[in-house]
Amino acid sequence: MFVSKCQNQFAKGDGWDEMYDMADVSQATRQHSIFVLTSTGIYGTLFCMIYVCTDLQNAPEGAVQTLLARTPAWRCEAALQHHSAQEQLQSLVAFQLLCRALGTVPPQFTVGAYGKPLLDTAEFSLSHSRGAVAVGIASQPIGVDVELVRPHPAAVIKRYMTAAERRSIQDSEDSDRQFFLLWTLKESYVKAVGVGLRGLRQASFTFPGPRCADARFACHTQSFGVWQVSACGTKDDLSMQKVSIHTILTDG
């Protein structure tokens, strides 16, 4: 999720709800679906799962109604506060992916410091970006962020990137991709530590790697077509598995 406080033209309405809740896609993205990044481990001990859905533009007509019918009333109310059908679908898909990871429907979230939603049973993080959704759930702190790669603003680089990070963007063959690789890492880190947007300046990463300057956290970043997805957590044993949006709608 890109922060509207930095550049409103890049993401309207961004905030803590969007960072943790969920979030115009070209035809070139239609081949992408859902990717599952999951660590080894047993639920209830050490575990980490990150679900990424990037083919919401292929959802059939009536998908919002299908998901509303299987979503608790309190979550439906939150999803329907979004004005567009795409945003409603993103919110509902993120919740369904959270249920999928938990193996059950979670109770209503409580709210911690800086507005971070919490569950008693696990740590979780939700993100969305213009037709893509990322959900992370773990036994220990976890943060995820997904962004549609697009032209990036120089003002944000100057304000939030370290000198080494700025050089990596300048030296990259794809500066927009490199910017969002770093931005999603930074957002995933502040979500994992739960400090809110004020922590963006303290979140820094070095290359090769990338490596998080905070040694407590491992990080993982991956390109999925026109999207960049990053995660920060205390467990870094991750593998990938592909699932389709059709599965979300038909699994029930």
C-alpha positions in Angstrom: 0.0 0.0 0.0 1.4 3.3 -1.0 1.0 6.1 1.5 -1.3 9.0 0.4 0.3 11.3 2.9 3.3 11.2 0.6 1.7 11.5 -2.8 -2.1 11.6 -2.9 -2.2 11.0 -6.6 -0.7 7.6 -6.2 -3.1 6.1 -3.7 -6.3 7.7 -2.5 -7.6 6.7 0.9 -4.6 4.8 2.1 -4.2 4.4 5.8 -3.9 1.9 8.6 -7.2 0.2 7.6 -5.9 -0.3 4.1 -2.4 -1.3 5.2 -3.8 -4.1 7.4 -7.2 -4.6 5.8 -6.6 -5.5 2.2 -6.2 -3.0 -1.3 -7.1 -0.6 -13.5 -5.1 -3.6 -14.2 -3.8 -4.1 -17.8 -4.6 -7.1 -20.0 -1.0 -8.2 -19.6 -1.8 -9.2 -16.0 -4.6 -11.6 -16.8 -2.4 -14.7 -16.7 -1.6 -14.2 -13.0 -3.5 -15.8 -10.2 -2.9 -16.5 -6.5 0.5 -17.5 -5.1 0.9 -19.0 -1.7 4.2 -18.5 0.2 4.2 -20.9 3.1 6.9 -21.9 5.6 7.2 -25.4 7.0 5.8 -25.8 10.5 2.7 -26.9 12.3 -0.2 -24.6 13.0 -0.1 -23.7 16.7 3.7 -23.8 16.8 5.9 -21.9 14.3 4.1 -21.1 11.0 3.9 -18.5 8.4 1.7 -18.3 5.3 1.4 -15.5 2.8 -1.3 -15.5 0.2 -1.2 -13.2 -2.9 -4.0 -12.9 -5.3 -3.4 -10.9 -8.5 -6.2 -11.9 -10.8 -9.2 -10.2 -9.3 -10.0 -8.5 -12.6 -11.0 -12.0 -13.8 -13.6 -12.5 -11.1 -17.0 -13.3 -12.6 -20.0 -11.0 -12.3 -21.7 -11.6 -8.9 -18.4 -12.4 -7.1 -19.0 -9.7 -4.5 -22.5 -11.2 -3.7 -21.0 -14.7 -3.6 -18.5 -13.7 -1.0 -20.9 -11.5 1.0 -23.1 -14.6 1.5 -20.3 -16.4 3.3 -18.8 -13.5 5.2 -19.8 -12.5 8.8 -22.0 -9.4 9.0 -19.4 -7.3 10.8 -16.9 -7.9 7.9 -19.5 -7.4 5.3 -20.3 -4.0 6.8 -16.6 -3.0 6.6 -16.3 -4.2 3.0 -19.4 -2.3 1.9 -18.0 0.9 3.2 -15.8 0.9 0.1 -17.5 2.7 -2.8 -16.3 0.7 -5.7 -17.0 -2.9 -6.5 -13.3 -3.6 -7.0 -12.5 -2.3 -3.5 -15.4 -4.4 -2.0 -14.1 -7.5 -3.8 -10.5 -6.9 -2.5 -11.8 -6.5 1.1 -13.9 -9.7 0.9 -11.1 -11.7 -0.9 -8.6 -10.7 1.7 -10.9 -11.9 4.5 -11.6 -15.2 2.7 -7.8 -15.7 2.4 -7.4 -15.0 6.1 -10.1 -17.6 6.8 -8.3 -20.0 4.5 -5.0 -19.6 6.4 -6.6 -19.9 9.8 -8.9 -22.8 8.8 -11.8 -21.1 10.4 -13.7 -17.8 10.4 -11.9 -15.4 12.9 -13.8 -13.4 15.5 -14.1 -9.6 15.0 -10.7 -8.0 15.1 -9.5 -6.0 18.1 -7.4 -2.9 17.6 -3.9 -2.3 19.0 -1.5 0.6 19.0 -1.6 2.8 15.9 -4.8 1.1 14.7 -3.3 -2.3 13.9 -6.0 -5.0 13.9 -5.3 -8.0 16.1 -6.3 -11.6 16.6 -5.8 -13.6 19.8 -4.6 -16.7 17.9 -2.1 -15.3 15.4 -0.3 -12.4 13.9 -1.7 -11.2 10.6 -1.2 -8.5 7.9 -3.4 -7.6 4.9 -2.7 -5.4 1.9 -4.1 -4.5 -1.5 -3.2 -2.6 -4.6 -5.5 -1.9 -7.5 -6.7 -5.4 -8.1 -4.3 -7.5 -6.1 -4.5 -8.7 -2.5 -1.8 -10.0 -0.1 -2.5 -11.7 3.3 0.1 -12.9 5.8 -0.5 -14.9 8.9 2.1 -16.2 11.3 2.8 -17.3 14.8 5.2 -14.4 15.2 5.2 -10.8 13.9 4.5 -10.6 10.1 4.0 -7.8 7.7 3.0 -7.9 4.0 2.6 -5.3 1.3 1.6 -5.5 -2.4 2.0 -2.7 -4.9 1.2 -2.2 -8.6 4.5 -1.1 -10.2 4.0 2.4 -11.7 6.0 5.6 -12.1 7.4 6.6 -8.8 7.7 10.2 -7.3 11.1 11.6 -6.7 9.9 13.4 -3.6 9.2 10.1 -1.8 12.7 8.8 -2.6 14.3 11.9 -1.1 12.1 11.7 2.0 12.1 8.0 2.8 15.0 6.3 1.1 18.5 6.0 2.5 21.5 7.0 0.4 22.2 3.3 -0.4 18.6 2.7 -1.4 18.5 5.8 -3.6 21.6 4.5 -5.4 20.0 1.1 -5.9 17.1 2.9 -7.6 19.3 5.1 -9.7 21.5 2.2 -10.8 18.6 -0.2 -11.6 17.6 -1.0 -15.2 14.0 -0.7 -14.0 13.9 2.1 -11.4 10.1 1.9 -10.9 10.4 -1.8 -10.0 13.3 -1.1 -7.7 11.4 1.7 -6.0 8.4 -0.5 -5.3 10.6 -3.4 -4.2 12.0 -1.1 -1.5 8.7 0.6 -0.7 6.9 -2.7 -0.2 9.8 -3.9 2.0 9.5 -0.8 4.1 5.8 -1.0 4.5 5.9 -4.7 5.3 8.5 -3.9 8.0 6.5 -1.2 9.7 3.4 -3.5 9.7 5.4 -6.3 11.3 6.7 -4.1 14.1 3.4 -2.3 14.4 4.7 1.3 14.6 2.6 2.8 11.8 3.7 5.1 9.1 6.1 7.0 11.3 8.5 4.1 11.1 9.1 4.3 7.4 12.2 6.4 7.7 13.7 3.9 10.2 13.0 1.0 7.9 16.1 0.4 5.8 17.4 -2.4 3.6 20.8 -3.3 2.1 21.9 -5.2 -1.0 22.7 -7.9 -2.1 19.8 -9.5 -0.4 17.8 -7.5 0.4 18.6 -7.6 4.1 16.7 -5.7 6.8 18.7 -3.5 9.0 16.7 -4.8 11.9 18.4 -8.1 12.5 15.3 -9.5 14.2 13.5 -9.7 10.8 14.0 -11.6 7.6 12.5 -10.3 4.4 11.2 -11.8 1.2 10.3 -9.9 -2.0 8.8 -11.3 -5.2 7.7 -9.9 -8.5 4.3 -11.2 -9.8 3.9 -9.6 -13.2 3.1 -5.9 -12.7 2.9 -6.3 -9.0 5.7 -6.4 -6.3 5.0 -8.2 -3.1 7.2 -8.1 0.0 7.0 -9.6 3.5 8.9 -9.1 6.7 8.8 -11.5 9.6 10.8 -13.5 12.0 10.7 -16.7 9.9 12.3 -16.9 6.5 11.8 -20.5 5.4 9.3 -19.8 2.6 8.2 -21.7 -0.5 5.6 -20.9 -3.2 2.4 -22.6 -4.4 0.0 -21.3 -7.0 -3.8 -21.3 -6.5 -6.5 -19.6 -8.7 -9.1 -16.9 -7.8 -11.7 -19.4 -9.0 -10.8 -21.6 -6.0 -11.6 -18.8 -3.6 -15.0 -18.4 -5.1 -15.8 -22.1 -5.3 -14.3 -23.5 -2.1 -17.0 -22.1 0.1 
